[in-house]
Amino acid sequence: MRIDAIDVYRVAMPLVYPFRTAFGDNEVIDSVLVRMRSGGVYGWGESAPWGVPGYSPEFAAGAFVIIRDFLAPRLLGEDVQTGADIQIRLAHVKGNPFAKAALDLAWWDLAARRQAKPLWQLLGGADPEVDVGADFGVMESVDDLLRTMETALAAGFKRTKLKFRPGWDLDMLTAVRRRFPDAVIHIDCNSAYTLADVDMFQQIDQLGMAMIEQPLMHDDLLDHAALQAQLKTPLCLDESITSLDKARQAIQLRACGWINIKPGRVGGLTNAIAIHDLCQGAGVPCWVGGMLESAVGASHCLALATLPNFIYPADIFPSERFYKPDLSEPPMALSAPSRMTASNTPGCGAEPDPMRLEQRTLEHVHLV
């Protein structure tokens, strides 16, 4: 298909309450949306690297510029037939997977709409029903966390993820495990620790976690392999997996037992599928993560999560948990306790509400 026009939007989406992690507290999620048109059909993509380079070296204002000045011009007027074609045309820019992801996702949505297929079917999913989990950031008190977890478990969520950072770590986790001895729980460290903390992780080893997510540096593989060799609990790599090559190296080094795949972090759905397939062949299970995107980005994540090697409940949340209202429509919603259903409409099934998009846009460019 020929790419005739690309619109790029940098938006700021206020959260219902701050999201607190090891790399900081966020009251607004900064995201980049792309609208890609071919003839009379268009598709939407979204990538949310956030407002500052804390989760990764990228940030939303920078991604907007990279897309506007270096990436989108390589696609305009081109006949792009596959996701691989997109990646080849964007390869002249080193790194910047979040920027590339916004374009890659828009192409997949466009391709699905042109073929009148739901995105999850075009990706190769077998079933639109997806398990999702509960996820809690740093709270004001452990008692607040325990009450919130009790509500989530009573609602039927099959697993809980807890943000974990210095000052909100072993004592918090010990209290949680004491209160919920049989619950499926894992912790997400967001790169807050080093190998000097191995004694703490060996204590966590006794608490029966499903996994320990990204304990060490955001771009590290070797130290994760060294830590994994000293633990029974499987490590999960998130920030460290930015490409197919990084995933291959992590598997070869035995640096983890799980891999979290976020379309934004790996450069789009094209690369996310390739990493899924690599892991499936190597016997390494995966699960889908997100970056608190609007319903556009979250719908892409949900479609991805229908692939067979995603066997742990995904980090995809009802819109009302973070946004009132969501920037995009229809909002993400549970279809059953701990379940979401990928849309059966052509494409990803969501797009921005025009009025909300106008209100929340910080920068916009129309490219032809």
MOMO-V699745 format. One record per residue. N is the residue number from 1. OMEGA is omega in degrees with one decimal (NA if undefined). NEAR is the number of other ideal C-beta (glycine too) atoms within 12 Angstrom. D_FIRST is the distance of its C-alpha to the first C-alpha in Angstrom with 2 decimals. Layout:
n->[N;N]
omega->[OMEGA;OMEGA]
near->[NEAR;NEAR]
d_first->[D_FIRST;D_FIRST]
This chain:
n->[1;2;3;4;5;6;7;8;9;10;11;12;13;14;15;16;17;18;19;20;21;22;23;24;25;26;27;28;29;30;31;32;33;34;35;36;37;38;39;40;41;42;43;44;45;46;47;48;49;50;51;52;53;54;55;56;57;58;59;60;61;62;63;64;65;66;67;68;69;70;71;72;73;74;75;76;77;78;79;80;81;82;83;84;85;86;87;88;89;90;91;92;93;94;95;96;97;98;99;100;101;102;103;104;105;106;107;108;109;110;111;112;113;114;115;116;117;118;119;120;121;122;123;124;125;126;127;128;129;130;131;132;133;134;135;136;137;138;139;140;141;142;143;144;145;146;147;148;149;150;151;152;153;154;155;156;157;158;159;160;161;162;163;164;165;166;167;168;169;170;171;172;173;174;175;176;177;178;179;180;181;182;183;184;185;186;187;188;189;190;191;192;193;194;195;196;197;198;199;200;201;202;203;204;205;206;207;208;209;210;211;212;213;214;215;216;217;218;219;220;221;222;223;224;225;226;227;228;229;230;231;232;233;234;235;236;237;238;239;240;241;242;243;244;245;246;247;248;249;250;251;252;253;254;255;256;257;258;259;260;261;262;263;264;265;266;267;268;269;270;271;272;273;274;275;276;277;278;279;280;281;282;283;284;285;286;287;288;289;290;291;292;293;294;295;296;297;298;299;300;301;302;303;304;305;306;307;308;309;310;311;312;313;314;315;316;317;318;319;320;321;322;323;324;325;326;327;328;329;330;331;332;333;334;335;336;337;338;339;340;341;342;343;344;345;346;347;348;349;350;351;352;353;354;355;356;357;358;359;360;361;362;363;364;365;366;367;368]
omega->[179.2;178.6;-173.6;-177.4;177.5;171.6;179.5;-178.9;167.6;-173.3;174.1;-174.9;-179.0;177.6;176.2;176.9;-176.6;175.4;-171.7;179.8;-179.6;179.9;172.1;179.3;-176.8;174.6;180.0;173.9;177.2;-172.0;175.5;176.4;179.0;171.9;-176.1;-176.5;171.2;-173.7;-179.5;-177.1;178.4;175.9;-178.4;171.3;179.9;175.9;-173.7;176.9;179.1;-168.1;179.5;-179.5;-179.9;176.7;179.2;177.5;-178.9;173.8;-166.7;-179.2;177.4;179.1;177.7;-179.0;-180.0;178.4;-176.1;-169.1;-170.4;-173.1;-177.8;179.1;179.3;-178.6;-175.7;-179.8;-178.1;175.3;-175.3;-172.9;-175.7;172.7;177.3;176.6;177.6;-175.6;178.4;-178.3;-179.9;-171.9;-179.6;174.9;-179.1;176.1;179.4;-177.9;179.4;178.3;-179.8;-176.9;-177.9;178.7;-180.0;180.0;178.3;178.4;-179.4;177.4;177.6;-179.3;179.9;179.1;179.7;179.4;-179.1;-179.7;168.5;-178.0;-176.8;177.0;179.4;178.7;-179.4;177.9;-178.5;-173.4;-177.7;-179.3;-175.5;172.2;175.6;-176.5;174.0;-173.2;-176.2;175.4;177.9;-177.3;-177.8;-179.1;176.1;177.9;176.5;179.7;-178.6;178.7;-178.9;177.9;179.6;177.9;-179.2;-179.8;177.3;178.8;175.0;178.1;-171.1;176.3;-179.8;173.5;-179.1;171.0;-168.5;-179.6;178.5;-175.5;177.1;-169.6;-167.4;179.4;176.9;-174.8;177.8;178.3;179.1;-178.1;177.2;-178.1;-176.1;-171.4;-174.7;-176.0;173.5;-173.9;165.3;-178.6;178.7;-173.5;178.8;170.8;-171.9;-170.0;178.0;177.7;175.7;-179.8;-175.1;179.6;178.2;-179.5;176.2;172.4;176.8;178.7;-177.9;-173.2;172.8;176.1;174.5;178.1;172.2;-172.6;172.9;179.6;-171.4;-170.1;-172.0;-177.8;-173.3;168.1;-173.5;-179.7;174.5;177.4;178.4;178.8;-179.7;-179.5;-178.0;-175.5;169.6;-178.7;179.1;170.1;173.0;176.7;-179.7;-176.2;-176.8;-175.3;-178.0;-177.2;174.7;179.4;177.9;177.6;179.0;179.7;179.0;179.1;179.4;-179.0;-174.4;-176.1;-175.6;173.0;178.9;171.2;172.9;-179.2;173.5;-178.7;-179.7;-174.7;-175.5;175.6;175.2;-179.7;-179.7;-179.6;178.5;178.3;180.0;178.6;175.2;-176.9;176.7;-178.8;179.1;178.9;-178.4;-179.3;178.2;-178.2;-176.1;168.1;-173.5;175.0;178.0;-177.4;-177.6;175.7;169.7;-179.1;176.2;-179.3;-179.8;178.4;173.5;178.3;-179.8;176.9;178.4;-174.7;177.2;179.4;-163.5;-177.3;172.2;-168.4;176.9;-176.1;-171.6;171.0;176.2;-166.8;170.3;-177.1;-174.8;177.8;-175.0;-172.4;174.7;-0.6;171.6;173.9;-171.6;-179.5;-8.3;-179.7;174.3;-178.4;175.5;174.4;177.5;177.2;178.1;-179.2;168.2;-178.4;177.4;-175.3;174.7;174.1;179.1;-178.4;-177.4;176.2;179.9;171.8;-176.3;168.2;-173.0;-177.9;179.3;177.8;178.6;-178.1;-171.6;-178.6;175.3;178.1;176.9;175.1;176.1;-174.1;178.5;NA]
near->[29;20;37;24;26;39;36;42;43;37;42;30;45;26;30;21;23;20;35;27;35;33;30;23;23;34;19;27;38;41;53;55;52;53;40;45;30;29;15;11;26;30;45;47;58;57;54;47;44;40;33;20;21;25;39;38;23;39;30;42;26;29;47;37;22;36;47;29;18;26;45;41;23;28;39;26;19;24;15;33;18;19;35;22;24;40;33;19;29;35;22;16;27;16;27;38;44;48;44;48;53;54;55;50;54;52;49;52;49;43;37;38;32;27;20;15;26;32;47;39;27;33;41;24;31;16;22;25;22;39;31;42;43;37;38;40;35;34;26;17;14;26;15;21;32;26;19;29;33;20;16;34;27;15;21;19;35;28;32;39;43;47;37;41;29;22;14;31;31;29;20;33;39;24;24;39;29;17;22;28;14;13;29;26;42;43;45;45;43;40;31;32;33;20;23;13;26;23;17;29;37;20;20;38;25;17;33;23;37;31;41;46;45;46;49;36;26;30;25;31;33;20;31;45;25;22;39;33;21;22;32;19;29;29;45;41;50;49;44;39;46;41;32;28;19;35;39;22;27;40;32;17;24;23;35;42;34;39;50;51;49;50;55;52;46;47;47;46;55;40;38;48;41;32;43;38;25;29;36;23;16;23;15;36;27;43;45;51;45;46;47;44;50;47;41;51;55;51;52;58;52;47;46;49;47;38;38;21;30;44;25;34;37;41;44;45;41;29;34;17;30;35;33;16;24;39;44;39;26;25;29;42;25;28;20;16;19;28;27;40;28;41;37;24;24;27;38;48;36;39;38;38;27;16;13;28;30;14;17;29;28;23;24;23;24;18;27;16]
d_first->[0.00;3.78;6.42;9.15;11.97;13.64;17.07;19.42;22.65;25.67;27.81;31.25;31.98;35.75;36.95;39.64;41.74;41.45;39.67;42.01;41.15;42.55;40.46;41.57;41.67;38.76;39.18;35.69;32.32;30.15;26.44;23.16;20.44;16.88;14.93;11.22;9.70;6.62;8.71;11.53;10.39;11.26;12.31;15.44;16.72;20.32;22.47;26.24;28.13;30.94;32.95;34.89;34.24;36.43;34.29;32.41;32.41;29.49;29.97;27.92;28.89;28.10;24.69;23.88;24.92;23.11;19.75;20.57;22.03;20.59;17.44;15.17;15.81;14.39;10.85;10.98;9.52;7.92;5.04;5.36;5.78;9.04;11.53;13.44;10.96;11.44;15.12;15.52;14.26;16.62;19.49;21.25;22.58;25.29;25.62;24.55;22.90;23.16;21.23;18.43;18.53;17.77;14.32;13.76;15.00;12.94;9.67;11.51;12.70;9.45;8.28;11.83;11.99;9.20;11.25;14.42;15.80;17.99;16.76;19.94;19.28;15.81;17.65;20.36;23.09;26.00;27.64;26.60;30.12;30.54;33.82;34.12;37.07;39.28;39.12;41.89;42.25;45.57;47.90;51.14;53.26;53.24;54.78;51.79;49.49;51.69;51.70;47.93;47.45;49.94;47.95;44.70;46.45;48.16;44.80;43.71;41.47;41.58;41.44;42.05;40.76;43.13;42.46;45.11;46.42;49.82;52.18;50.18;50.39;53.00;55.40;52.65;51.26;54.77;55.45;52.24;53.02;56.59;55.49;52.72;53.88;51.51;48.28;45.12;44.63;42.89;43.04;40.45;42.05;39.16;40.58;43.97;46.28;47.39;49.20;52.41;51.71;51.92;55.11;53.39;50.56;53.19;54.78;51.46;51.36;54.25;52.50;50.16;46.76;43.66;42.26;42.62;39.32;38.82;42.50;42.29;40.38;36.69;35.80;38.52;38.52;41.97;44.13;42.30;43.13;46.73;46.94;45.39;48.08;50.73;49.45;49.22;46.64;43.09;41.22;37.64;35.43;33.07;32.91;33.52;30.37;27.61;25.75;25.75;28.48;30.63;30.46;31.47;34.30;35.52;35.79;37.61;40.00;40.63;40.06;39.16;39.24;36.20;32.89;31.35;27.57;26.07;22.31;23.12;25.74;23.78;20.57;18.43;17.83;16.57;20.00;21.87;21.00;22.07;25.29;25.95;25.75;27.97;30.49;30.58;31.44;34.09;35.62;34.93;34.14;31.67;31.20;28.68;29.69;28.57;29.34;30.41;27.00;26.65;25.48;21.79;22.34;24.97;22.78;20.36;23.60;24.86;21.89;22.34;26.05;25.66;25.30;28.64;30.03;30.14;33.74;35.24;34.74;31.92;32.39;30.63;32.90;33.52;32.50;36.11;37.33;35.94;34.68;36.40;34.07;30.74;28.28;25.74;26.14;27.08;29.28;29.54;32.53;34.45;34.29;37.51;39.70;37.69;34.57;31.23;28.77;24.99;23.46;22.65;20.50;16.68;15.43;18.12;20.43;21.45;20.76;23.21;25.95;25.62;29.34;29.67;26.69;28.42;31.71;30.63;28.35;30.02;27.35;24.17;21.91;19.18;16.97;15.04]
